[in-house]
Amino acid sequence: MARRLFFALWLPDPAADDLSRAVAPLQAAGPHWMRWQPRERWHVTMCFLGERDDDQLERIRGSGSAAAAAAVAEPVRLS
């Protein structure tokens, strides 16, 4: 089975709060056919990997975990 895979950052609560306030008018005024994702699913996509087979999932997950462990943490700010 193929899955759409990507690496993403989950938004910290203060950033999600700010974004929620910023998009509220768009959600209220936007086209009603547009489907907004629940706040719990909001993220920043860092790298889209496309469709990948399940047999690749563990290798990709391992590579991503190793890269994340080696990364230097930086604060995220939406402006």
N, CA, C and O atoms as CSV, one atom per row, in Angstrom:
chain,resi,resn,atom,element,x,y,z
A,1,MET,N,N,0.835,-1.179,0.000
A,1,MET,CA,C,0.000,0.000,0.000
A,1,MET,C,C,0.882,1.246,0.000
A,1,MET,O,O,1.871,1.304,0.731
A,2,ALA,N,N,0.539,2.225,-0.800
A,2,ALA,CA,C,1.320,3.465,-0.859
A,2,ALA,C,C,0.710,4.507,0.076
A,2,ALA,O,O,-0.508,4.591,0.237
A,3,ARG,N,N,1.578,5.285,0.677
A,3,ARG,CA,C,1.155,6.364,1.568
A,3,ARG,C,C,1.840,7.652,1.145
A,3,ARG,O,O,2.955,7.631,0.623
A,4,ARG,N,N,1.168,8.768,1.373
A,4,ARG,CA,C,1.777,10.075,1.133
A,4,ARG,C,C,2.574,10.420,2.379
A,4,ARG,O,O,2.014,10.536,3.469
A,5,LEU,N,N,3.876,10.584,2.219
A,5,LEU,CA,C,4.748,10.837,3.367
A,5,LEU,C,C,5.366,12.224,3.292
A,5,LEU,O,O,5.601,12.766,2.212
A,6,PHE,N,N,5.619,12.778,4.459
A,6,PHE,CA,C,6.282,14.076,4.551
A,6,PHE,C,C,6.887,14.213,5.934
A,6,PHE,O,O,6.474,13.540,6.879
A,7,PHE,N,N,7.871,15.093,6.040
A,7,PHE,CA,C,8.430,15.475,7.331
A,7,PHE,C,C,7.826,16.823,7.688
A,7,PHE,O,O,7.737,17.714,6.842
A,8,ALA,N,N,7.410,16.974,8.946
A,8,ALA,CA,C,6.721,18.209,9.339
A,8,ALA,C,C,7.071,18.590,10.766
A,8,ALA,O,O,7.533,17.772,11.561
A,9,LEU,N,N,6.834,19.865,11.061
A,9,LEU,CA,C,6.948,20.383,12.426
A,9,LEU,C,C,5.543,20.639,12.946
A,9,LEU,O,O,4.730,21.280,12.280
A,10,TRP,N,N,5.265,20.134,14.136
A,10,TRP,CA,C,3.997,20.454,14.781
A,10,TRP,C,C,4.130,21.826,15.403
A,10,TRP,O,O,5.188,22.180,15.924
A,11,LEU,N,N,3.063,22.597,15.350
A,11,LEU,CA,C,3.091,23.954,15.888
A,11,LEU,C,C,2.967,23.920,17.410
A,11,LEU,O,O,2.126,23.203,17.953
A,12,PRO,N,N,3.813,24.704,18.101
A,12,PRO,CA,C,3.610,24.829,19.547
A,12,PRO,C,C,2.301,25.581,19.801
A,12,PRO,O,O,1.847,26.349,18.953
A,13,ASP,N,N,1.703,25.360,20.958
A,13,ASP,CA,C,0.400,25.958,21.257
A,13,ASP,C,C,0.346,27.473,21.052
A,13,ASP,O,O,-0.624,27.953,20.465
A,14,PRO,N,N,1.342,28.256,21.505
A,14,PRO,CA,C,1.247,29.700,21.278
A,14,PRO,C,C,1.202,30.060,19.784
A,14,PRO,O,O,0.475,30.975,19.398
A,15,ALA,N,N,1.954,29.367,18.958
A,15,ALA,CA,C,1.938,29.627,17.515
A,15,ALA,C,C,0.591,29.213,16.921
A,15,ALA,O,O,0.048,29.921,16.073
A,16,ALA,N,N,0.048,28.079,17.356
A,16,ALA,CA,C,-1.254,27.633,16.872
A,16,ALA,C,C,-2.348,28.609,17.303
A,16,ALA,O,O,-3.294,28.855,16.555
A,17,ASP,N,N,-2.217,29.163,18.508
A,17,ASP,CA,C,-3.184,30.172,18.967
A,17,ASP,C,C,-3.155,31.391,18.052
A,17,ASP,O,O,-4.202,31.882,17.631
A,18,ASP,N,N,-1.947,31.880,17.744
A,18,ASP,CA,C,-1.804,33.043,16.869
A,18,ASP,C,C,-2.365,32.751,15.476
A,18,ASP,O,O,-3.085,33.571,14.908
A,19,LEU,N,N,-2.038,31.600,14.941
A,19,LEU,CA,C,-2.517,31.235,13.613
A,19,LEU,C,C,-4.037,31.093,13.601
A,19,LEU,O,O,-4.695,31.502,12.645
A,20,SER,N,N,-4.586,30.519,14.651
A,20,SER,CA,C,-6.027,30.349,14.754
A,20,SER,C,C,-6.739,31.699,14.719
A,20,SER,O,O,-7.754,31.853,14.039
A,21,ARG,N,N,-6.208,32.668,15.447
A,21,ARG,CA,C,-6.795,34.016,15.435
A,21,ARG,C,C,-6.664,34.655,14.042
A,21,ARG,O,O,-7.575,35.343,13.583
A,22,ALA,N,N,-5.536,34.424,13.381
A,22,ALA,CA,C,-5.298,35.032,12.073
A,22,ALA,C,C,-6.216,34.456,10.997
A,22,ALA,O,O,-6.663,35.192,10.118
A,23,VAL,N,N,-6.500,33.172,11.049
A,23,VAL,CA,C,-7.307,32.561,9.992
A,23,VAL,C,C,-8.800,32.555,10.297
A,23,VAL,O,O,-9.597,32.219,9.421
A,24,ALA,N,N,-9.197,32.913,11.503
A,24,ALA,CA,C,-10.623,32.893,11.866
A,24,ALA,C,C,-11.480,33.693,10.891
A,24,ALA,O,O,-12.529,33.203,10.472
A,25,PRO,N,N,-11.069,34.922,10.509
A,25,PRO,CA,C,-11.898,35.651,9.535
A,25,PRO,C,C,-11.964,34.955,8.172
A,25,PRO,O,O,-12.990,35.009,7.494
A,26,LEU,N,N,-10.877,34.309,7.777
A,26,LEU,CA,C,-10.881,33.581,6.502
A,26,LEU,C,C,-11.805,32.377,6.565
A,26,LEU,O,O,-12.517,32.074,5.608
A,27,GLN,N,N,-11.786,31.694,7.704
A,27,GLN,CA,C,-12.666,30.540,7.858
A,27,GLN,C,C,-14.127,30.959,7.820
A,27,GLN,O,O,-14.963,30.268,7.238
A,28,ALA,N,N,-14.435,32.097,8.444
A,28,ALA,CA,C,-15.818,32.571,8.495
A,28,ALA,C,C,-16.286,33.082,7.127
A,28,ALA,O,O,-17.438,32.865,6.751
A,29,ALA,N,N,-15.405,33.758,6.384
A,29,ALA,CA,C,-15.792,34.386,5.131
A,29,ALA,C,C,-15.490,33.548,3.908
A,29,ALA,O,O,-16.000,33.823,2.822
A,30,GLY,N,N,-14.666,32.527,4.074
A,30,GLY,CA,C,-14.216,31.750,2.926
A,30,GLY,C,C,-15.326,30.938,2.300
A,30,GLY,O,O,-16.427,30.846,2.843
A,31,PRO,N,N,-15.033,30.357,1.167
A,31,PRO,CA,C,-16.041,29.511,0.512
A,31,PRO,C,C,-16.431,28.348,1.425
A,31,PRO,O,O,-15.580,27.738,2.071
A,32,HIS,N,N,-17.698,28.061,1.465
A,32,HIS,CA,C,-18.172,27.009,2.369
A,32,HIS,C,C,-17.850,25.610,1.873
A,32,HIS,O,O,-17.992,24.639,2.616
A,33,TRP,N,N,-17.414,25.499,0.609
A,33,TRP,CA,C,-16.989,24.195,0.096
A,33,TRP,C,C,-15.559,23.880,0.533
A,33,TRP,O,O,-15.113,22.737,0.433
A,34,MET,N,N,-14.842,24.901,1.019
A,34,MET,CA,C,-13.463,24.673,1.467
A,34,MET,C,C,-13.473,23.944,2.813
A,34,MET,O,O,-14.226,24.306,3.717
A,35,ARG,N,N,-12.653,22.941,2.934
A,35,ARG,CA,C,-12.597,22.144,4.157
A,35,ARG,C,C,-11.331,22.500,4.926
A,35,ARG,O,O,-10.223,22.303,4.428
A,36,TRP,N,N,-11.490,23.016,6.120
A,36,TRP,CA,C,-10.351,23.349,6.982
A,36,TRP,C,C,-10.023,22.142,7.849
A,36,TRP,O,O,-10.913,21.458,8.354
A,37,GLN,N,N,-8.733,21.897,8.010
A,37,GLN,CA,C,-8.299,20.815,8.880
A,37,GLN,C,C,-8.433,21.254,10.333
A,37,GLN,O,O,-8.280,22.437,10.637
A,38,PRO,N,N,-8.717,20.315,11.235
A,38,PRO,CA,C,-8.775,20.677,12.649
A,38,PRO,C,C,-7.401,21.169,13.125
A,38,PRO,O,O,-6.363,20.737,12.624
A,39,ARG,N,N,-7.422,22.046,14.067
A,39,ARG,CA,C,-6.197,22.646,14.595
A,39,ARG,C,C,-5.162,21.587,15.014
A,39,ARG,O,O,-3.960,21.811,14.869
A,40,GLU,N,N,-5.610,20.463,15.520
A,40,GLU,CA,C,-4.697,19.400,15.980
A,40,GLU,C,C,-3.850,18.839,14.835
A,40,GLU,O,O,-2.829,18.198,15.083
A,41,ARG,N,N,-4.256,19.071,13.605
A,41,ARG,CA,C,-3.516,18.551,12.450
A,41,ARG,C,C,-2.668,19.613,11.768
A,41,ARG,O,O,-1.976,19.315,10.794
A,42,TRP,N,N,-2.708,20.854,12.264
A,42,TRP,CA,C,-1.917,21.917,11.653
A,42,TRP,C,C,-0.441,21.643,11.857
A,42,TRP,O,O,-0.013,21.266,12.948
A,43,HIS,N,N,0.324,21.832,10.814
A,43,HIS,CA,C,1.761,21.587,10.861
A,43,HIS,C,C,2.438,22.406,9.765
A,43,HIS,O,O,1.775,22.976,8.898
A,44,VAL,N,N,3.740,22.453,9.819
A,44,VAL,CA,C,4.532,23.082,8.765
A,44,VAL,C,C,5.274,21.949,8.054
A,44,VAL,O,O,6.118,21.284,8.655
A,45,THR,N,N,4.960,21.731,6.781
A,45,THR,CA,C,5.628,20.679,6.014
A,45,THR,C,C,7.036,21.132,5.669
A,45,THR,O,O,7.225,22.183,5.057
A,46,MET,N,N,8.013,20.347,6.058
A,46,MET,CA,C,9.410,20.668,5.796
A,46,MET,C,C,9.902,19.990,4.517
A,46,MET,O,O,10.729,20.544,3.793
A,47,CYS,N,N,9.389,18.789,4.245
A,47,CYS,CA,C,9.822,18.041,3.058
A,47,CYS,C,C,8.711,17.064,2.680
A,47,CYS,O,O,8.309,16.225,3.486
A,48,PHE,N,N,8.226,17.181,1.459
A,48,PHE,CA,C,7.202,16.262,0.964
A,48,PHE,C,C,7.890,15.143,0.195
A,48,PHE,O,O,8.650,15.399,-0.739
A,49,LEU,N,N,7.622,13.907,0.588
A,49,LEU,CA,C,8.273,12.746,-0.018
A,49,LEU,C,C,7.414,12.070,-1.078
A,49,LEU,O,O,7.901,11.207,-1.809
A,50,GLY,N,N,6.157,12.446,-1.170
A,50,GLY,CA,C,5.275,11.854,-2.160
A,50,GLY,C,C,4.769,10.482,-1.745
A,50,GLY,O,O,4.793,10.123,-0.568
A,51,GLU,N,N,4.313,9.728,-2.725
A,51,GLU,CA,C,3.786,8.383,-2.479
A,51,GLU,C,C,4.943,7.409,-2.267
A,51,GLU,O,O,5.853,7.322,-3.091
A,52,ARG,N,N,4.896,6.692,-1.170
A,52,ARG,CA,C,5.925,5.691,-0.856
A,52,ARG,C,C,5.243,4.409,-0.408
A,52,ARG,O,O,4.200,4.436,0.245
A,53,ASP,N,N,5.851,3.286,-0.771
A,53,ASP,CA,C,5.324,1.987,-0.359
A,53,ASP,C,C,5.625,1.725,1.112
A,53,ASP,O,O,6.584,2.261,1.668
A,54,ASP,N,N,4.796,0.898,1.729
A,54,ASP,CA,C,4.965,0.567,3.139
A,54,ASP,C,C,6.338,-0.017,3.447
A,54,ASP,O,O,6.871,0.186,4.538
A,55,ASP,N,N,6.919,-0.749,2.477
A,55,ASP,CA,C,8.217,-1.361,2.743
A,55,ASP,C,C,9.334,-0.317,2.888
A,55,ASP,O,O,10.421,-0.647,3.363
A,56,GLN,N,N,9.086,0.916,2.492
A,56,GLN,CA,C,10.071,1.985,2.639
A,56,GLN,C,C,9.880,2.770,3.946
A,56,GLN,O,O,10.760,3.530,4.352
A,57,LEU,N,N,8.742,2.584,4.590
A,57,LEU,CA,C,8.372,3.414,5.736
A,57,LEU,C,C,9.393,3.361,6.870
A,57,LEU,O,O,9.804,4.412,7.362
A,58,GLU,N,N,9.805,2.197,7.291
A,58,GLU,CA,C,10.728,2.092,8.433
A,58,GLU,C,C,12.092,2.708,8.125
A,58,GLU,O,O,12.697,3.336,8.995
A,59,ARG,N,N,12.576,2.535,6.904
A,59,ARG,CA,C,13.863,3.128,6.516
A,59,ARG,C,C,13.764,4.650,6.531
A,59,ARG,O,O,14.666,5.332,7.018
A,60,ILE,N,N,12.664,5.178,5.996
A,60,ILE,CA,C,12.471,6.630,5.981
A,60,ILE,C,C,12.312,7.151,7.401
A,60,ILE,O,O,12.890,8.179,7.754
A,61,ARG,N,N,11.539,6.457,8.211
A,61,ARG,CA,C,11.344,6.867,9.607
A,61,ARG,C,C,12.679,6.878,10.353
A,61,ARG,O,O,12.945,7.802,11.121
A,62,GLY,N,N,13.508,5.880,10.139
A,62,GLY,CA,C,14.813,5.833,10.795
A,62,GLY,C,C,15.718,6.966,10.360
A,62,GLY,O,O,16.393,7.577,11.189
A,63,SER,N,N,15.739,7.251,9.077
A,63,SER,CA,C,16.549,8.363,8.569
A,63,SER,C,C,16.059,9.691,9.126
A,63,SER,O,O,16.862,10.540,9.514
A,64,GLY,N,N,14.753,9.870,9.164
A,64,GLY,CA,C,14.187,11.105,9.696
A,64,GLY,C,C,14.470,11.274,11.172
A,64,GLY,O,O,14.771,12.378,11.625
A,65,SER,N,N,14.378,10.189,11.931
A,65,SER,CA,C,14.667,10.251,13.372
A,65,SER,C,C,16.125,10.606,13.615
A,65,SER,O,O,16.430,11.402,14.503
A,66,ALA,N,N,17.023,10.026,12.839
A,66,ALA,CA,C,18.448,10.334,12.989
A,66,ALA,C,C,18.726,11.794,12.649
A,66,ALA,O,O,19.495,12.454,13.348
A,67,ALA,N,N,18.115,12.300,11.595
A,67,ALA,CA,C,18.313,13.702,11.205
A,67,ALA,C,C,17.750,14.636,12.268
A,67,ALA,O,O,18.377,15.643,12.599
A,68,ALA,N,N,16.582,14.319,12.806
A,68,ALA,CA,C,15.978,15.165,13.837
A,68,ALA,C,C,16.825,15.171,15.105
A,68,ALA,O,O,16.967,16.212,15.747
A,69,ALA,N,N,17.385,14.028,15.470
A,69,ALA,CA,C,18.214,13.947,16.674
A,69,ALA,C,C,19.491,14.768,16.531
A,69,ALA,O,O,20.008,15.287,17.521
A,70,ALA,N,N,20.001,14.888,15.312
A,70,ALA,CA,C,21.242,15.634,15.074
A,70,ALA,C,C,20.997,17.129,14.879
A,70,ALA,O,O,21.946,17.913,14.888
A,71,ALA,N,N,19.746,17.531,14.704
A,71,ALA,CA,C,19.430,18.935,14.415
A,71,ALA,C,C,19.520,19.788,15.680
A,71,ALA,O,O,19.298,19.312,16.793
A,72,VAL,N,N,19.848,21.047,15.474
A,72,VAL,CA,C,19.870,22.012,16.569
A,72,VAL,C,C,18.483,22.636,16.666
A,72,VAL,O,O,17.938,23.113,15.670
A,73,ALA,N,N,17.919,22.630,17.862
A,73,ALA,CA,C,16.575,23.193,18.058
A,73,ALA,C,C,16.611,24.708,17.910
A,73,ALA,O,O,17.480,25.387,18.457
A,74,GLU,N,N,15.651,25.211,17.163
A,74,GLU,CA,C,15.496,26.652,16.961
A,74,GLU,C,C,14.042,27.015,17.257
A,74,GLU,O,O,13.135,26.233,16.968
A,75,PRO,N,N,13.820,28.182,17.823
A,75,PRO,CA,C,12.418,28.575,18.056
A,75,PRO,C,C,11.690,28.810,16.733
A,75,PRO,O,O,12.289,29.256,15.754
A,76,VAL,N,N,10.417,28.511,16.719
A,76,VAL,CA,C,9.595,28.722,15.537
A,76,VAL,C,C,8.723,29.938,15.787
A,76,VAL,O,O,8.093,30.064,16.836
A,77,ARG,N,N,8.698,30.827,14.809
A,77,ARG,CA,C,7.869,32.032,14.922
A,77,ARG,C,C,7.116,32.229,13.617
A,77,ARG,O,O,7.707,32.198,12.537
A,78,LEU,N,N,5.839,32.428,13.720
A,78,LEU,CA,C,5.008,32.737,12.560
A,78,LEU,C,C,4.764,34.228,12.565
A,78,LEU,O,O,4.315,34.793,13.563
A,79,SER,N,N,5.063,34.861,11.447
A,79,SER,CA,C,4.823,36.312,11.392
A,79,SER,C,C,4.304,36.726,10.036
A,79,SER,O,O,4.047,37.909,9.809
